[in-house]
């Protein structure tokens, strides 16, 4: 796997994951929408930590500056 998520993209993903997580805790706890928010936050956080996004790979998008090998 090659890194295709850049630093700014990672930061935005972590911030968005945090917002989704807190929305679930404050507004949608225990609902179907809340579970969806947790799943979305988890995916965003995982892609930010790993630096690879499968959807970006399918669409040919790369926001990283280098072609580092993971």
DOMAR-80923 format. One record per atom (N, C-alpha, C, O): residue in three letters; chain; atom name; x, y, z. Coordinates in Angstrom, 1 decimal. Atoms other than C-alpha are relative to their C-alpha. Example, Ala and Ser with C-alpha at 12.3 -4.5 7.8 and 13.67 -1.06 7.14 Angstrom:
BEGIN
SITE / ALA / A / N / 0.9 / -1.2 / 0.0
SITE / ALA / A / CA / 12.3 / -4.5 / 7.8
SITE / ALA / A / C / 0.9 / 1.2 / 0.0
SITE / ALA / A / O / 1.9 / 1.2 / 0.7
SITE / SER / A / N / -0.9 / -1.1 / 0.0
SITE / SER / A / CA / 13.7 / -1.1 / 7.1
SITE / SER / A / C / -0.8 / 1.1 / 0.8
SITE / SER / A / O / -0.3 / 2.2 / 0.9
END
This chain:
BEGIN
SITE / UNK / A / N / 0.8 / -1.2 / 0.0
SITE / UNK / A / CA / 0.0 / 0.0 / 0.0
SITE / UNK / A / C / 0.9 / 1.2 / 0.0
SITE / UNK / A / O / 1.9 / 1.3 / 0.7
SITE / UNK / A / N / -0.7 / -1.3 / 0.0
SITE / UNK / A / CA / 1.2 / 3.5 / -0.8
SITE / UNK / A / C / -0.8 / 1.0 / 0.6
SITE / UNK / A / O / -2.1 / 1.0 / 0.5
SITE / UNK / A / N / 0.7 / -1.0 / -0.6
SITE / UNK / A / CA / 0.3 / 6.5 / 1.1
SITE / UNK / A / C / -0.7 / 0.9 / -1.0
SITE / UNK / A / O / 0.0 / 1.4 / -1.9
SITE / UNK / A / N / 0.7 / -0.9 / 0.9
SITE / UNK / A / CA / -2.3 / 8.6 / -0.7
SITE / UNK / A / C / -0.8 / 1.1 / 0.7
SITE / UNK / A / O / -1.6 / 1.8 / 0.1
SITE / UNK / A / N / 0.7 / -1.0 / -0.8
SITE / UNK / A / CA / -3.6 / 10.8 / 2.2
SITE / UNK / A / C / 1.1 / 0.9 / 0.5
SITE / UNK / A / O / 1.9 / 0.5 / 1.3
SITE / UNK / A / N / -1.0 / -1.0 / -0.5
SITE / UNK / A / CA / -1.6 / 14.0 / 2.9
SITE / UNK / A / C / -0.2 / 0.4 / 1.4
SITE / UNK / A / O / -1.2 / 0.1 / 2.0
SITE / UNK / A / N / 0.1 / -0.5 / -1.4
SITE / UNK / A / CA / -1.0 / 15.7 / 6.2
SITE / UNK / A / C / -1.2 / 0.9 / 0.3
SITE / UNK / A / O / -1.9 / 0.6 / 1.3
SITE / UNK / A / N / 1.2 / -0.8 / -0.2
SITE / UNK / A / CA / -3.7 / 18.3 / 5.8
SITE / UNK / A / C / -1.3 / -0.8 / -0.1
SITE / UNK / A / O / -2.2 / -0.6 / 0.7
SITE / UNK / A / N / 1.2 / 0.9 / 0.1
SITE / UNK / A / CA / -6.2 / 15.7 / 4.7
SITE / UNK / A / C / -0.1 / -0.9 / 1.3
SITE / UNK / A / O / -1.2 / -1.1 / 1.7
SITE / UNK / A / N / 0.1 / 0.8 / -1.2
SITE / UNK / A / CA / -5.3 / 13.6 / 7.7
SITE / UNK / A / C / -0.5 / 0.8 / 1.2
SITE / UNK / A / O / -1.3 / 0.3 / 2.0
SITE / UNK / A / N / 0.5 / -0.9 / -1.1
SITE / UNK / A / CA / -5.8 / 16.5 / 10.1
SITE / UNK / A / C / -1.5 / 0.3 / -0.1
SITE / UNK / A / O / -2.2 / 0.2 / 0.9
SITE / UNK / A / N / 1.4 / -0.3 / 0.3
SITE / UNK / A / CA / -9.2 / 17.3 / 8.5
SITE / UNK / A / C / -0.8 / -1.3 / 0.4
SITE / UNK / A / O / -1.9 / -1.2 / 1.0
SITE / UNK / A / N / 0.7 / 1.2 / -0.4
SITE / UNK / A / CA / -10.2 / 13.6 / 8.9
SITE / UNK / A / C / -0.1 / -0.2 / 1.5
SITE / UNK / A / O / -1.1 / -0.7 / 2.0
SITE / UNK / A / N / 0.0 / 0.2 / -1.5
SITE / UNK / A / CA / -9.2 / 13.5 / 12.6
SITE / UNK / A / C / -1.0 / 1.0 / 0.6
SITE / UNK / A / O / -1.8 / 0.6 / 1.5
SITE / UNK / A / N / 0.9 / -1.0 / -0.6
SITE / UNK / A / CA / -11.1 / 16.7 / 13.3
SITE / UNK / A / C / -1.5 / -0.4 / -0.3
SITE / UNK / A / O / -2.4 / -0.3 / 0.5
SITE / UNK / A / N / 1.3 / 0.4 / 0.3
SITE / UNK / A / CA / -14.2 / 15.5 / 11.4
SITE / UNK / A / C / -0.5 / -1.2 / 0.7
SITE / UNK / A / O / -1.6 / -1.3 / 1.1
SITE / UNK / A / N / 0.3 / 1.2 / -0.8
SITE / UNK / A / CA / -14.1 / 12.1 / 13.1
SITE / UNK / A / C / -0.3 / 0.4 / 1.5
SITE / UNK / A / O / -1.2 / -0.1 / 2.1
SITE / UNK / A / N / 0.3 / -0.5 / -1.4
SITE / UNK / A / CA / -14.0 / 14.0 / 16.5
SITE / UNK / A / C / -1.4 / 0.6 / 0.0
SITE / UNK / A / O / -2.2 / 0.4 / 1.0
SITE / UNK / A / N / 1.3 / -0.7 / 0.0
SITE / UNK / A / CA / -17.0 / 16.1 / 15.5
SITE / UNK / A / C / -1.1 / -1.1 / -0.1
SITE / UNK / A / O / -2.1 / -1.0 / 0.6
SITE / UNK / A / N / 1.0 / 1.0 / 0.1
SITE / UNK / A / CA / -19.0 / 13.0 / 14.4
SITE / UNK / A / C / -0.2 / -0.8 / 1.3
SITE / UNK / A / O / -1.3 / -1.2 / 1.7
SITE / UNK / A / N / 0.1 / 0.8 / -1.3
SITE / UNK / A / CA / -18.1 / 11.1 / 17.6
SITE / UNK / A / C / -0.8 / 0.8 / 1.1
SITE / UNK / A / O / -1.6 / 0.3 / 1.8
SITE / UNK / A / N / 0.7 / -0.8 / -1.0
SITE / UNK / A / CA / -19.3 / 14.0 / 19.8
SITE / UNK / A / C / -1.4 / 0.2 / -0.3
SITE / UNK / A / O / -2.3 / 0.3 / 0.6
SITE / UNK / A / N / 1.4 / -0.1 / 0.4
SITE / UNK / A / CA / -22.5 / 14.4 / 17.8
SITE / UNK / A / C / -0.7 / -1.2 / 0.4
SITE / UNK / A / O / -1.8 / -1.1 / 0.9
SITE / UNK / A / N / 0.6 / 1.2 / -0.5
SITE / UNK / A / CA / -23.2 / 10.8 / 18.5
SITE / UNK / A / C / -0.2 / 0.0 / 1.5
SITE / UNK / A / O / -1.3 / -0.4 / 1.9
SITE / UNK / A / N / 0.2 / 0.0 / -1.5
SITE / UNK / A / CA / -22.6 / 11.2 / 22.2
SITE / UNK / A / C / -1.0 / 1.0 / 0.5
SITE / UNK / A / O / -1.8 / 0.7 / 1.4
SITE / UNK / A / N / 0.9 / -1.0 / -0.5
SITE / UNK / A / CA / -24.6 / 14.4 / 22.6
SITE / UNK / A / C / -1.4 / -0.1 / -0.6
SITE / UNK / A / O / -2.4 / 0.2 / 0.1
SITE / UNK / A / N / 1.3 / -0.1 / 0.7
SITE / UNK / A / CA / -27.5 / 14.0 / 20.1
SITE / UNK / A / C / -0.6 / -1.4 / -0.3
SITE / UNK / A / O / -1.8 / -1.5 / -0.3
SITE / UNK / A / N / 0.6 / 1.2 / 0.6
SITE / UNK / A / CA / -27.9 / 10.5 / 18.7
SITE / UNK / A / C / 0.4 / -1.3 / 0.7
SITE / UNK / A / O / 0.5 / -2.4 / 0.1
SITE / UNK / A / N / -0.5 / 1.2 / -0.8
SITE / UNK / A / CA / -26.7 / 8.1 / 21.5
SITE / UNK / A / C / -1.1 / -1.1 / -0.1
SITE / UNK / A / O / -2.2 / -0.9 / 0.3
SITE / UNK / A / N / 0.8 / 1.2 / 0.0
SITE / UNK / A / CA / -28.2 / 4.6 / 21.0
SITE / UNK / A / C / -1.0 / -0.1 / -1.1
SITE / UNK / A / O / -1.8 / -1.0 / -1.2
SITE / UNK / A / N / 0.9 / 0.1 / 1.2
SITE / UNK / A / CA / -30.0 / 5.3 / 17.7
SITE / UNK / A / C / 0.8 / -0.6 / -1.2
SITE / UNK / A / O / 2.0 / -0.7 / -1.1
SITE / UNK / A / N / -0.6 / 0.5 / 1.2
SITE / UNK / A / CA / -29.3 / 3.9 / 14.3
SITE / UNK / A / C / 0.9 / 1.0 / -0.6
SITE / UNK / A / O / 2.0 / 0.7 / -1.1
SITE / UNK / A / N / -0.8 / -1.0 / 0.5
SITE / UNK / A / CA / -28.0 / 7.2 / 13.2
SITE / UNK / A / C / 1.3 / 0.2 / 0.8
SITE / UNK / A / O / 2.4 / 0.4 / 0.2
SITE / UNK / A / N / -1.2 / -0.1 / -0.9
SITE / UNK / A / CA / -25.6 / 7.3 / 16.2
SITE / UNK / A / C / 1.0 / -1.1 / -0.4
SITE / UNK / A / O / 2.2 / -0.9 / -0.4
SITE / UNK / A / N / -0.9 / 1.1 / 0.3
SITE / UNK / A / CA / -24.2 / 3.9 / 15.2
SITE / UNK / A / C / 0.7 / 0.3 / -1.4
SITE / UNK / A / O / 1.9 / 0.1 / -1.5
SITE / UNK / A / N / -0.6 / -0.4 / 1.3
SITE / UNK / A / CA / -23.7 / 5.2 / 11.6
SITE / UNK / A / C / 1.1 / 1.1 / 0.2
SITE / UNK / A / O / 2.1 / 1.0 / -0.5
SITE / UNK / A / N / -1.0 / -1.0 / -0.3
SITE / UNK / A / CA / -21.9 / 8.2 / 13.0
SITE / UNK / A / C / 1.3 / -0.5 / 0.6
SITE / UNK / A / O / 2.4 / -0.1 / 0.2
SITE / UNK / A / N / -1.2 / 0.7 / -0.6
SITE / UNK / A / CA / -19.5 / 6.0 / 15.0
SITE / UNK / A / C / 0.7 / -0.7 / -1.0
SITE / UNK / A / O / 2.0 / -0.7 / -1.0
SITE / UNK / A / N / -0.7 / 0.8 / 1.1
SITE / UNK / A / CA / -18.8 / 3.8 / 12.0
SITE / UNK / A / C / 0.8 / 1.0 / -0.9
SITE / UNK / A / O / 1.9 / 0.8 / -1.3
SITE / UNK / A / N / -0.6 / -1.0 / 0.9
SITE / UNK / A / CA / -18.1 / 6.9 / 9.8
SITE / UNK / A / C / 1.2 / 0.6 / 0.7
SITE / UNK / A / O / 2.3 / 0.8 / 0.1
SITE / UNK / A / N / -1.1 / -0.6 / -0.7
SITE / UNK / A / CA / -15.9 / 8.4 / 12.5
SITE / UNK / A / C / 1.2 / -1.0 / 0.1
SITE / UNK / A / O / 2.4 / -0.6 / 0.0
SITE / UNK / A / N / -1.0 / 1.0 / 0.0
SITE / UNK / A / CA / -14.0 / 5.1 / 12.8
SITE / UNK / A / C / 0.8 / -0.1 / -1.3
SITE / UNK / A / O / 2.0 / -0.3 / -1.3
SITE / UNK / A / N / -0.6 / 0.1 / 1.3
SITE / UNK / A / CA / -13.4 / 4.9 / 9.1
SITE / UNK / A / C / 0.9 / 1.2 / -0.3
SITE / UNK / A / O / 2.1 / 1.0 / -0.7
SITE / UNK / A / N / -0.8 / -1.2 / 0.2
SITE / UNK / A / CA / -12.1 / 8.5 / 9.0
SITE / UNK / A / C / 1.2 / -0.1 / 0.8
SITE / UNK / A / O / 2.3 / 0.3 / 0.3
SITE / UNK / A / N / -1.1 / 0.0 / -0.9
SITE / UNK / A / CA / -9.9 / 8.0 / 12.0
SITE / UNK / A / C / 1.0 / -1.1 / -0.5
SITE / UNK / A / O / 2.3 / -0.9 / -0.5
SITE / UNK / A / N / -0.8 / 1.1 / 0.5
SITE / UNK / A / CA / -8.5 / 4.7 / 10.5
SITE / UNK / A / C / 0.8 / 0.5 / -1.2
SITE / UNK / A / O / 2.0 / 0.2 / -1.3
SITE / UNK / A / N / -0.7 / -0.4 / 1.3
SITE / UNK / A / CA / -7.7 / 6.2 / 7.1
SITE / UNK / A / C / 1.0 / 1.1 / 0.4
SITE / UNK / A / O / 2.0 / 1.3 / -0.3
SITE / UNK / A / N / -1.0 / -1.0 / -0.4
SITE / UNK / A / CA / -6.0 / 9.2 / 8.9
SITE / UNK / A / C / 1.2 / -0.6 / 0.6
SITE / UNK / A / O / 2.3 / -0.2 / 0.3
SITE / UNK / A / N / -1.2 / 0.6 / -0.7
SITE / UNK / A / CA / -3.8 / 7.0 / 11.0
SITE / UNK / A / C / 0.8 / -0.9 / -1.0
SITE / UNK / A / O / 2.0 / -0.8 / -0.9
SITE / UNK / A / N / -0.7 / 0.8 / 0.9
SITE / UNK / A / CA / -2.9 / 4.6 / 8.2
SITE / UNK / A / C / 0.6 / 0.8 / -1.2
SITE / UNK / A / O / 1.7 / 0.5 / -1.7
SITE / UNK / A / N / -0.5 / -0.9 / 1.1
SITE / UNK / A / CA / -2.5 / 7.3 / 5.5
SITE / UNK / A / C / -0.4 / -0.6 / -1.3
SITE / UNK / A / O / 0.1 / -0.1 / -2.4
SITE / UNK / A / N / 0.5 / 0.6 / 1.2
SITE / UNK / A / CA / -4.3 / 5.2 / 2.9
SITE / UNK / A / C / -1.5 / 0.0 / 0.0
SITE / UNK / A / O / -2.2 / -0.4 / 0.9
SITE / UNK / A / N / 1.5 / 0.0 / 0.2
SITE / UNK / A / CA / -7.9 / 5.6 / 1.6
SITE / UNK / A / C / -0.3 / -0.8 / -1.3
SITE / UNK / A / O / 0.2 / -0.4 / -2.4
SITE / UNK / A / N / 0.4 / 0.9 / 1.1
SITE / UNK / A / CA / -9.3 / 2.9 / -0.6
SITE / UNK / A / C / -0.8 / 0.7 / -1.1
SITE / UNK / A / O / -0.6 / 0.5 / -2.3
SITE / UNK / A / N / 0.8 / -0.8 / 0.9
SITE / UNK / A / CA / -11.8 / 5.3 / -2.2
SITE / UNK / A / C / 0.9 / 0.9 / -0.9
SITE / UNK / A / O / 0.7 / 1.0 / -2.1
SITE / UNK / A / N / -1.0 / -0.9 / 0.8
SITE / UNK / A / CA / -9.0 / 7.7 / -3.2
SITE / UNK / A / C / 0.7 / -0.9 / -1.0
SITE / UNK / A / O / 1.0 / -0.4 / -2.1
SITE / UNK / A / N / -0.7 / 0.8 / 0.9
SITE / UNK / A / CA / -7.2 / 4.8 / -4.7
SITE / UNK / A / C / -0.8 / -0.4 / -1.2
SITE / UNK / A / O / -0.3 / -0.4 / -2.4
SITE / UNK / A / N / 0.9 / 0.3 / 1.1
SITE / UNK / A / CA / -10.2 / 3.8 / -6.8
SITE / UNK / A / C / -0.2 / 1.2 / -1.0
SITE / UNK / A / O / -0.3 / 1.0 / -2.2
SITE / UNK / A / N / 0.3 / -1.2 / 0.8
SITE / UNK / A / CA / -10.7 / 7.4 / -8.0
SITE / UNK / A / C / 1.3 / 0.6 / -0.5
SITE / UNK / A / O / 1.2 / 1.6 / -1.3
SITE / UNK / A / N / -1.2 / -0.5 / 0.5
SITE / UNK / A / CA / -7.0 / 8.0 / -8.6
SITE / UNK / A / C / 0.4 / 1.3 / 0.7
SITE / UNK / A / O / 1.2 / 2.1 / 0.1
SITE / UNK / A / N / -0.3 / -1.2 / -0.7
SITE / UNK / A / CA / -6.8 / 10.8 / -6.0
SITE / UNK / A / C / 1.2 / -0.2 / 0.9
SITE / UNK / A / O / 1.3 / -1.3 / 1.6
SITE / UNK / A / N / -1.2 / 0.1 / -0.9
SITE / UNK / A / CA / -3.5 / 11.4 / -4.1
SITE / UNK / A / C / 0.2 / 1.4 / 0.6
SITE / UNK / A / O / 0.6 / 2.3 / -0.2
SITE / UNK / A / N / -0.3 / -1.3 / -0.6
SITE / UNK / A / CA / -3.2 / 14.3 / -1.6
SITE / UNK / A / C / 1.4 / 0.0 / 0.7
SITE / UNK / A / O / 1.8 / 1.0 / 1.2
SITE / UNK / A / N / -1.3 / 0.1 / -0.7
SITE / UNK / A / CA / 0.2 / 13.1 / -0.2
SITE / UNK / A / C / 1.0 / 0.6 / -1.0
SITE / UNK / A / O / 0.9 / 0.5 / -2.2
SITE / UNK / A / N / -1.1 / -0.6 / 0.8
SITE / UNK / A / CA / 3.4 / 14.8 / -1.4
SITE / UNK / A / C / 0.9 / -1.0 / -0.5
SITE / UNK / A / O / 1.5 / -0.9 / -1.6
SITE / UNK / A / N / -1.0 / 1.0 / 0.4
SITE / UNK / A / CA / 5.5 / 11.7 / -1.5
SITE / UNK / A / C / -0.7 / -1.3 / -0.3
SITE / UNK / A / O / -1.9 / -1.5 / 0.0
SITE / UNK / A / N / 0.6 / 1.3 / 0.3
SITE / UNK / A / CA / 5.0 / 8.1 / -2.6
SITE / UNK / A / C / 0.6 / -1.0 / 0.9
SITE / UNK / A / O / 1.1 / -2.0 / 0.5
SITE / UNK / A / N / -0.6 / 0.9 / -1.1
SITE / UNK / A / CA / 6.1 / 6.5 / 0.7
SITE / UNK / A / C / -0.7 / -1.3 / 0.0
SITE / UNK / A / O / -1.9 / -1.4 / -0.2
SITE / UNK / A / N / 0.5 / 1.3 / -0.1
SITE / UNK / A / CA / 5.7 / 2.8 / 1.0
SITE / UNK / A / C / -0.4 / -0.3 / 1.5
SITE / UNK / A / O / 0.4 / 0.0 / 2.4
SITE / UNK / A / N / 0.4 / 0.3 / -1.4
SITE / UNK / A / CA / 3.7 / 1.7 / 4.1
SITE / UNK / A / C / 0.5 / -1.4 / 0.4
SITE / UNK / A / O / 0.3 / -1.9 / 1.5
END
